[in-house]
Amino acid sequence: MNILILGAGGVGGYVGALLGARGGAAVSLVARGAHLEAIREKGLTVVEDEGSWNFRPEAAVADPSGLGIFDLILVTVKHTSLEESLGLIAENVGPGSVILPLLNGVEHRREILARYPDADVLEGCIYILSHIERPGVVRKKGGIFRLCWGREGFDPSEYASIRELFERALPRHKPTARIAEEQWKKYLFIASMAALTSYYGVSMDRIAREHGDELEALMGEIAALARAKGVRLEEETLRKSLEQARRVLPGAKTSMQRDLEQNKPAEIEALLGTVVREGRRLRVPTPIMERLYETLRNLQRP
């Protein structure tokens, strides 16, 4: 299978390396700057708790337009660069191409279809702690890995080749026709954690210890919004998310927190703004998220 990773950072680099090294797929990576140059020179190094290994992609480019049509395109950029990045793959999407976004947030399929209305666009979410440690090196922390993918009402048997590839290459994956539920389960955790770690400037484990009541209340706002949108999030889901927050690795930060610390564009609109806007539209109160959103949004204003 011919695969393009649109955004070979912590998530895309790690997944792409697995699909190539363990799955036997022909994987090309889209990256930028010093990270791209390092991959071209030495390949992509993956560092895990058990050790490190190296992956040499079929191609490593900033612009994939000359690489032809791909069977599967994984979109793993930050939401802040999604629109720009989608413009790069116009020549890579053919009649049989499948596009699978693995971004933080819950509305990416609609955005991709607006650009490529005839494309076969699935939906997905991924649980992983990984980041670019230095140019050419992706660091994966701990044993957390779970990829959910599919589309509402879809038949997994129609995507047998992708399912078989994921079975060979990935530690854990789940094809599902109830992908919205899976996305909102993750969104419940990552949006609340991103907001609070960024607001207080502390790690995820400290949020659970020091701001547990606020975390639970914020998760309650997001769960209420999901239910208003027709997505089933039971009380058990909220309980498990709080338990997950208490079990995170000591010192672990959210990607939005790291971006703000490094003065990089952060996914404030995708992770916080969506809750505020949809809450207002559906008349679901979100006072905690509104306060956090307004504060953090002001930090990003030029």
Contacts in CASP RR format, 6 or more apart in sequence:
PFRMAT RR
TARGET T0000
AUTHOR 0000-0000-0000
METHOD contacts of the structure
MODEL  1
MNILILGAGGVGGYVGALLGARGGAAVSLVARGAHLEAIREKGLTVVEDE
GSWNFRPEAAVADPSGLGIFDLILVTVKHTSLEESLGLIAENVGPGSVIL
PLLNGVEHRREILARYPDADVLEGCIYILSHIERPGVVRKKGGIFRLCWG
REGFDPSEYASIRELFERALPRHKPTARIAEEQWKKYLFIASMAALTSYY
GVSMDRIAREHGDELEALMGEIAALARAKGVRLEEETLRKSLEQARRVLP
GAKTSMQRDLEQNKPAEIEALLGTVVREGRRLRVPTPIMERLYETLRNLQ
RP
1 25 0 8 1.000
1 26 0 8 1.000
1 71 0 8 1.000
1 72 0 8 1.000
1 161 0 8 1.000
1 162 0 8 1.000
1 165 0 8 1.000
2 25 0 8 1.000
2 26 0 8 1.000
2 28 0 8 1.000
2 69 0 8 1.000
2 70 0 8 1.000
2 71 0 8 1.000
2 72 0 8 1.000
3 16 0 8 1.000
3 19 0 8 1.000
3 20 0 8 1.000
3 25 0 8 1.000
3 26 0 8 1.000
3 27 0 8 1.000
3 28 0 8 1.000
3 70 0 8 1.000
3 71 0 8 1.000
3 72 0 8 1.000
3 73 0 8 1.000
3 74 0 8 1.000
4 27 0 8 1.000
4 28 0 8 1.000
4 30 0 8 1.000
4 64 0 8 1.000
4 67 0 8 1.000
4 70 0 8 1.000
4 72 0 8 1.000
4 73 0 8 1.000
4 74 0 8 1.000
4 89 0 8 1.000
4 92 0 8 1.000
5 12 0 8 1.000
5 13 0 8 1.000
5 15 0 8 1.000
5 16 0 8 1.000
5 27 0 8 1.000
5 28 0 8 1.000
5 29 0 8 1.000
5 30 0 8 1.000
5 74 0 8 1.000
5 76 0 8 1.000
6 30 0 8 1.000
6 64 0 8 1.000
6 73 0 8 1.000
6 74 0 8 1.000
6 75 0 8 1.000
6 76 0 8 1.000
6 77 0 8 1.000
6 85 0 8 1.000
6 88 0 8 1.000
6 89 0 8 1.000
7 13 0 8 1.000
7 29 0 8 1.000
7 30 0 8 1.000
7 31 0 8 1.000
7 75 0 8 1.000
7 76 0 8 1.000
7 77 0 8 1.000
7 85 0 8 1.000
8 16 0 8 1.000
8 29 0 8 1.000
8 30 0 8 1.000
8 31 0 8 1.000
8 35 0 8 1.000
8 39 0 8 1.000
8 44 0 8 1.000
8 60 0 8 1.000
8 76 0 8 1.000
9 31 0 8 1.000
9 35 0 8 1.000
9 76 0 8 1.000
9 130 0 8 1.000
9 131 0 8 1.000
9 132 0 8 1.000
9 138 0 8 1.000
10 76 0 8 1.000
10 128 0 8 1.000
10 130 0 8 1.000
10 131 0 8 1.000
10 132 0 8 1.000
10 138 0 8 1.000
10 139 0 8 1.000
10 140 0 8 1.000
11 76 0 8 1.000
11 102 0 8 1.000
11 126 0 8 1.000
11 128 0 8 1.000
11 130 0 8 1.000
12 29 0 8 1.000
12 74 0 8 1.000
12 76 0 8 1.000
12 102 0 8 1.000
13 29 0 8 1.000
13 44 0 8 1.000
13 46 0 8 1.000
13 76 0 8 1.000
13 138 0 8 1.000
14 46 0 8 1.000
14 128 0 8 1.000
14 130 0 8 1.000
14 138 0 8 1.000
14 140 0 8 1.000
15 74 0 8 1.000
15 76 0 8 1.000
15 102 0 8 1.000
15 126 0 8 1.000
15 147 0 8 1.000
15 170 0 8 1.000
16 27 0 8 1.000
16 29 0 8 1.000
16 55 0 8 1.000
16 57 0 8 1.000
16 74 0 8 1.000
17 27 0 8 1.000
17 44 0 8 1.000
17 46 0 8 1.000
17 55 0 8 1.000
17 138 0 8 1.000
18 169 0 8 1.000
18 170 0 8 1.000
19 25 0 8 1.000
19 27 0 8 1.000
19 165 0 8 1.000
19 169 0 8 1.000
19 170 0 8 1.000
20 26 0 8 1.000
20 27 0 8 1.000
20 55 0 8 1.000
20 57 0 8 1.000
20 169 0 8 1.000
21 53 0 8 1.000
21 55 0 8 1.000
21 169 0 8 1.000
22 168 0 8 1.000
22 169 0 8 1.000
23 165 0 8 1.000
23 168 0 8 1.000
23 169 0 8 1.000
24 165 0 8 1.000
24 168 0 8 1.000
24 169 0 8 1.000
25 165 0 8 1.000
25 169 0 8 1.000
26 58 0 8 1.000
27 55 0 8 1.000
27 57 0 8 1.000
27 58 0 8 1.000
28 57 0 8 1.000
28 58 0 8 1.000
28 59 0 8 1.000
28 60 0 8 1.000
28 61 0 8 1.000
28 64 0 8 1.000
28 67 0 8 1.000
28 70 0 8 1.000
29 39 0 8 1.000
29 44 0 8 1.000
29 57 0 8 1.000
29 59 0 8 1.000
29 60 0 8 1.000
29 61 0 8 1.000
30 61 0 8 1.000
30 62 0 8 1.000
30 63 0 8 1.000
30 64 0 8 1.000
30 85 0 8 1.000
30 88 0 8 1.000
31 39 0 8 1.000
31 60 0 8 1.000
31 61 0 8 1.000
31 62 0 8 1.000
32 62 0 8 1.000
33 62 0 8 1.000
33 135 0 8 1.000
34 135 0 8 1.000
35 132 0 8 1.000
35 135 0 8 1.000
35 136 0 8 1.000
36 60 0 8 1.000
36 61 0 8 1.000
36 62 0 8 1.000
37 135 0 8 1.000
38 135 0 8 1.000
38 136 0 8 1.000
38 137 0 8 1.000
39 57 0 8 1.000
39 60 0 8 1.000
39 136 0 8 1.000
40 60 0 8 1.000
42 54 0 8 1.000
42 136 0 8 1.000
43 54 0 8 1.000
43 55 0 8 1.000
43 56 0 8 1.000
43 57 0 8 1.000
43 60 0 8 1.000
43 136 0 8 1.000
44 54 0 8 1.000
44 55 0 8 1.000
44 56 0 8 1.000
44 57 0 8 1.000
44 60 0 8 1.000
44 136 0 8 1.000
44 137 0 8 1.000
44 138 0 8 1.000
45 52 0 8 1.000
45 53 0 8 1.000
45 54 0 8 1.000
45 55 0 8 1.000
45 136 0 8 1.000
45 137 0 8 1.000
45 138 0 8 1.000
46 52 0 8 1.000
46 53 0 8 1.000
46 54 0 8 1.000
46 55 0 8 1.000
46 137 0 8 1.000
46 138 0 8 1.000
46 140 0 8 1.000
47 133 0 8 1.000
47 137 0 8 1.000
47 138 0 8 1.000
47 139 0 8 1.000
47 140 0 8 1.000
48 140 0 8 1.000
48 142 0 8 1.000
49 140 0 8 1.000
49 141 0 8 1.000
49 142 0 8 1.000
49 143 0 8 1.000
59 67 0 8 1.000
61 67 0 8 1.000
63 88 0 8 1.000
64 88 0 8 1.000
64 89 0 8 1.000
64 91 0 8 1.000
64 92 0 8 1.000
65 88 0 8 1.000
65 89 0 8 1.000
65 90 0 8 1.000
65 91 0 8 1.000
65 92 0 8 1.000
66 91 0 8 1.000
67 92 0 8 1.000
68 91 0 8 1.000
68 92 0 8 1.000
69 91 0 8 1.000
69 92 0 8 1.000
69 93 0 8 1.000
69 94 0 8 1.000
69 96 0 8 1.000
69 97 0 8 1.000
70 92 0 8 1.000
70 93 0 8 1.000
70 97 0 8 1.000
71 96 0 8 1.000
71 97 0 8 1.000
71 98 0 8 1.000
71 161 0 8 1.000
72 97 0 8 1.000
72 98 0 8 1.000
72 99 0 8 1.000
72 100 0 8 1.000
72 162 0 8 1.000
73 89 0 8 1.000
73 92 0 8 1.000
73 93 0 8 1.000
73 97 0 8 1.000
73 98 0 8 1.000
73 99 0 8 1.000
73 100 0 8 1.000
74 100 0 8 1.000
74 101 0 8 1.000
74 102 0 8 1.000
75 82 0 8 1.000
75 85 0 8 1.000
75 86 0 8 1.000
75 99 0 8 1.000
75 100 0 8 1.000
75 101 0 8 1.000
75 102 0 8 1.000
75 103 0 8 1.000
75 108 0 8 1.000
75 112 0 8 1.000
76 101 0 8 1.000
76 102 0 8 1.000
76 103 0 8 1.000
77 85 0 8 1.000
77 103 0 8 1.000
78 103 0 8 1.000
78 104 0 8 1.000
78 255 0 8 1.000
78 259 0 8 1.000
78 265 0 8 1.000
78 267 0 8 1.000
79 103 0 8 1.000
79 104 0 8 1.000
79 105 0 8 1.000
79 108 0 8 1.000
79 267 0 8 1.000
79 269 0 8 1.000
79 270 0 8 1.000
80 265 0 8 1.000
80 266 0 8 1.000
80 267 0 8 1.000
80 270 0 8 1.000
81 265 0 8 1.000
82 103 0 8 1.000
82 108 0 8 1.000
82 111 0 8 1.000
83 111 0 8 1.000
83 115 0 8 1.000
86 111 0 8 1.000
86 112 0 8 1.000
86 115 0 8 1.000
86 116 0 8 1.000
87 115 0 8 1.000
93 99 0 8 1.000
93 116 0 8 1.000
93 119 0 8 1.000
94 119 0 8 1.000
95 118 0 8 1.000
96 120 0 8 1.000
97 119 0 8 1.000
97 120 0 8 1.000
98 120 0 8 1.000
98 121 0 8 1.000
98 122 0 8 1.000
98 159 0 8 1.000
98 162 0 8 1.000
99 112 0 8 1.000
99 116 0 8 1.000
99 119 0 8 1.000
99 120 0 8 1.000
99 121 0 8 1.000
99 122 0 8 1.000
100 121 0 8 1.000
100 122 0 8 1.000
100 123 0 8 1.000
100 124 0 8 1.000
100 149 0 8 1.000
101 108 0 8 1.000
101 109 0 8 1.000
101 112 0 8 1.000
101 121 0 8 1.000
101 122 0 8 1.000
101 123 0 8 1.000
101 124 0 8 1.000
102 124 0 8 1.000
102 125 0 8 1.000
102 126 0 8 1.000
102 147 0 8 1.000
103 270 0 8 1.000
104 187 0 8 1.000
104 190 0 8 1.000
104 191 0 8 1.000
104 194 0 8 1.000
104 255 0 8 1.000
104 256 0 8 1.000
104 267 0 8 1.000
104 270 0 8 1.000
104 271 0 8 1.000
105 125 0 8 1.000
105 183 0 8 1.000
105 187 0 8 1.000
105 190 0 8 1.000
105 191 0 8 1.000
105 267 0 8 1.000
105 270 0 8 1.000
105 271 0 8 1.000
105 274 0 8 1.000
106 180 0 8 1.000
106 183 0 8 1.000
106 184 0 8 1.000
106 187 0 8 1.000
106 274 0 8 1.000
107 270 0 8 1.000
107 274 0 8 1.000
108 123 0 8 1.000
109 121 0 8 1.000
109 122 0 8 1.000
109 123 0 8 1.000
109 151 0 8 1.000
112 119 0 8 1.000
112 121 0 8 1.000
113 119 0 8 1.000
113 121 0 8 1.000
122 149 0 8 1.000
122 150 0 8 1.000
122 151 0 8 1.000
122 154 0 8 1.000
122 159 0 8 1.000
122 179 0 8 1.000
123 149 0 8 1.000
123 150 0 8 1.000
123 151 0 8 1.000
123 152 0 8 1.000
123 179 0 8 1.000
123 180 0 8 1.000
123 183 0 8 1.000
124 147 0 8 1.000
124 148 0 8 1.000
124 149 0 8 1.000
124 150 0 8 1.000
124 179 0 8 1.000
124 182 0 8 1.000
124 183 0 8 1.000
125 147 0 8 1.000
125 148 0 8 1.000
125 179 0 8 1.000
125 182 0 8 1.000
125 183 0 8 1.000
125 186 0 8 1.000
125 187 0 8 1.000
126 145 0 8 1.000
126 146 0 8 1.000
126 147 0 8 1.000
126 148 0 8 1.000
127 144 0 8 1.000
127 145 0 8 1.000
127 146 0 8 1.000
127 147 0 8 1.000
127 186 0 8 1.000
128 140 0 8 1.000
128 144 0 8 1.000
128 145 0 8 1.000
128 146 0 8 1.000
129 140 0 8 1.000
129 141 0 8 1.000
129 142 0 8 1.000
129 144 0 8 1.000
129 249 0 8 1.000
129 252 0 8 1.000
130 138 0 8 1.000
130 139 0 8 1.000
130 140 0 8 1.000
130 141 0 8 1.000
131 138 0 8 1.000
131 139 0 8 1.000
131 255 0 8 1.000
131 258 0 8 1.000
132 138 0 8 1.000
132 139 0 8 1.000
133 139 0 8 1.000
141 249 0 8 1.000
141 252 0 8 1.000
142 249 0 8 1.000
143 171 0 8 1.000
145 170 0 8 1.000
145 171 0 8 1.000
145 172 0 8 1.000
146 172 0 8 1.000
146 173 0 8 1.000
146 174 0 8 1.000
147 166 0 8 1.000
147 170 0 8 1.000
147 172 0 8 1.000
147 173 0 8 1.000
147 174 0 8 1.000
148 173 0 8 1.000
148 174 0 8 1.000
148 176 0 8 1.000
148 179 0 8 1.000
148 182 0 8 1.000
148 183 0 8 1.000
148 186 0 8 1.000
149 162 0 8 1.000
149 166 0 8 1.000
149 173 0 8 1.000
149 174 0 8 1.000
149 175 0 8 1.000
149 176 0 8 1.000
149 179 0 8 1.000
150 156 0 8 1.000
150 159 0 8 1.000
150 175 0 8 1.000
150 176 0 8 1.000
150 177 0 8 1.000
150 179 0 8 1.000
151 177 0 8 1.000
151 179 0 8 1.000
152 177 0 8 1.000
152 178 0 8 1.000
152 179 0 8 1.000
152 180 0 8 1.000
153 177 0 8 1.000
153 178 0 8 1.000
154 177 0 8 1.000
155 177 0 8 1.000
156 163 0 8 1.000
156 175 0 8 1.000
156 176 0 8 1.000
156 177 0 8 1.000
159 175 0 8 1.000
163 175 0 8 1.000
166 173 0 8 1.000
167 173 0 8 1.000
174 182 0 8 1.000
176 182 0 8 1.000
180 231 0 8 1.000
181 231 0 8 1.000
181 232 0 8 1.000
181 233 0 8 1.000
184 222 0 8 1.000
184 226 0 8 1.000
184 231 0 8 1.000
184 233 0 8 1.000
185 233 0 8 1.000
185 237 0 8 1.000
185 241 0 8 1.000
187 222 0 8 1.000
187 226 0 8 1.000
187 271 0 8 1.000
188 219 0 8 1.000
188 222 0 8 1.000
188 223 0 8 1.000
188 226 0 8 1.000
188 233 0 8 1.000
188 237 0 8 1.000
188 238 0 8 1.000
188 241 0 8 1.000
189 219 0 8 1.000
189 241 0 8 1.000
189 244 0 8 1.000
189 245 0 8 1.000
190 254 0 8 1.000
190 271 0 8 1.000
191 222 0 8 1.000
191 271 0 8 1.000
191 272 0 8 1.000
191 274 0 8 1.000
191 275 0 8 1.000
191 289 0 8 1.000
192 215 0 8 1.000
192 218 0 8 1.000
192 219 0 8 1.000
192 222 0 8 1.000
192 241 0 8 1.000
193 204 0 8 1.000
193 207 0 8 1.000
193 215 0 8 1.000
193 245 0 8 1.000
193 254 0 8 1.000
194 254 0 8 1.000
194 255 0 8 1.000
194 256 0 8 1.000
194 257 0 8 1.000
194 267 0 8 1.000
194 271 0 8 1.000
194 272 0 8 1.000
195 218 0 8 1.000
195 256 0 8 1.000
195 271 0 8 1.000
195 272 0 8 1.000
195 289 0 8 1.000
195 292 0 8 1.000
195 293 0 8 1.000
195 296 0 8 1.000
196 207 0 8 1.000
196 211 0 8 1.000
196 214 0 8 1.000
196 215 0 8 1.000
196 218 0 8 1.000
196 292 0 8 1.000
197 203 0 8 1.000
197 204 0 8 1.000
197 207 0 8 1.000
197 253 0 8 1.000
197 254 0 8 1.000
197 256 0 8 1.000
197 257 0 8 1.000
198 254 0 8 1.000
198 256 0 8 1.000
198 257 0 8 1.000
198 260 0 8 1.000
198 266 0 8 1.000
198 292 0 8 1.000
198 296 0 8 1.000
199 292 0 8 1.000
199 295 0 8 1.000
199 296 0 8 1.000
200 206 0 8 1.000
200 207 0 8 1.000
200 210 0 8 1.000
200 211 0 8 1.000
201 257 0 8 1.000
202 210 0 8 1.000
203 250 0 8 1.000
203 251 0 8 1.000
203 252 0 8 1.000
203 253 0 8 1.000
204 245 0 8 1.000
204 248 0 8 1.000
204 251 0 8 1.000
204 252 0 8 1.000
204 253 0 8 1.000
204 254 0 8 1.000
205 246 0 8 1.000
205 248 0 8 1.000
205 249 0 8 1.000
205 250 0 8 1.000
205 251 0 8 1.000
205 252 0 8 1.000
206 251 0 8 1.000
207 215 0 8 1.000
207 245 0 8 1.000
208 215 0 8 1.000
208 242 0 8 1.000
208 245 0 8 1.000
208 246 0 8 1.000
208 248 0 8 1.000
209 246 0 8 1.000
212 242 0 8 1.000
212 245 0 8 1.000
214 288 0 8 1.000
215 242 0 8 1.000
215 245 0 8 1.000
216 238 0 8 1.000
216 242 0 8 1.000
217 288 0 8 1.000
218 288 0 8 1.000
218 289 0 8 1.000
218 292 0 8 1.000
219 238 0 8 1.000
219 241 0 8 1.000
219 242 0 8 1.000
220 238 0 8 1.000
221 275 0 8 1.000
221 284 0 8 1.000
221 285 0 8 1.000
221 286 0 8 1.000
221 287 0 8 1.000
221 288 0 8 1.000
221 289 0 8 1.000
222 275 0 8 1.000
222 286 0 8 1.000
222 289 0 8 1.000
223 233 0 8 1.000
223 237 0 8 1.000
223 238 0 8 1.000
224 284 0 8 1.000
224 285 0 8 1.000
225 275 0 8 1.000
225 278 0 8 1.000
225 279 0 8 1.000
225 282 0 8 1.000
225 284 0 8 1.000
225 286 0 8 1.000
226 232 0 8 1.000
226 233 0 8 1.000
227 233 0 8 1.000
228 279 0 8 1.000
228 282 0 8 1.000
228 284 0 8 1.000
229 278 0 8 1.000
229 282 0 8 1.000
253 261 0 8 1.000
255 267 0 8 1.000
256 266 0 8 1.000
256 267 0 8 1.000
256 268 0 8 1.000
256 271 0 8 1.000
258 264 0 8 1.000
259 265 0 8 1.000
259 266 0 8 1.000
259 267 0 8 1.000
260 266 0 8 1.000
260 296 0 8 1.000
260 299 0 8 1.000
260 300 0 8 1.000
265 300 0 8 1.000
266 296 0 8 1.000
266 300 0 8 1.000
268 293 0 8 1.000
268 296 0 8 1.000
268 297 0 8 1.000
268 300 0 8 1.000
272 289 0 8 1.000
272 292 0 8 1.000
272 293 0 8 1.000
272 296 0 8 1.000
272 297 0 8 1.000
273 289 0 8 1.000
273 293 0 8 1.000
273 297 0 8 1.000
275 286 0 8 1.000
275 289 0 8 1.000
275 293 0 8 1.000
276 286 0 8 1.000
276 289 0 8 1.000
276 290 0 8 1.000
276 293 0 8 1.000
278 284 0 8 1.000
279 285 0 8 1.000
279 286 0 8 1.000
END
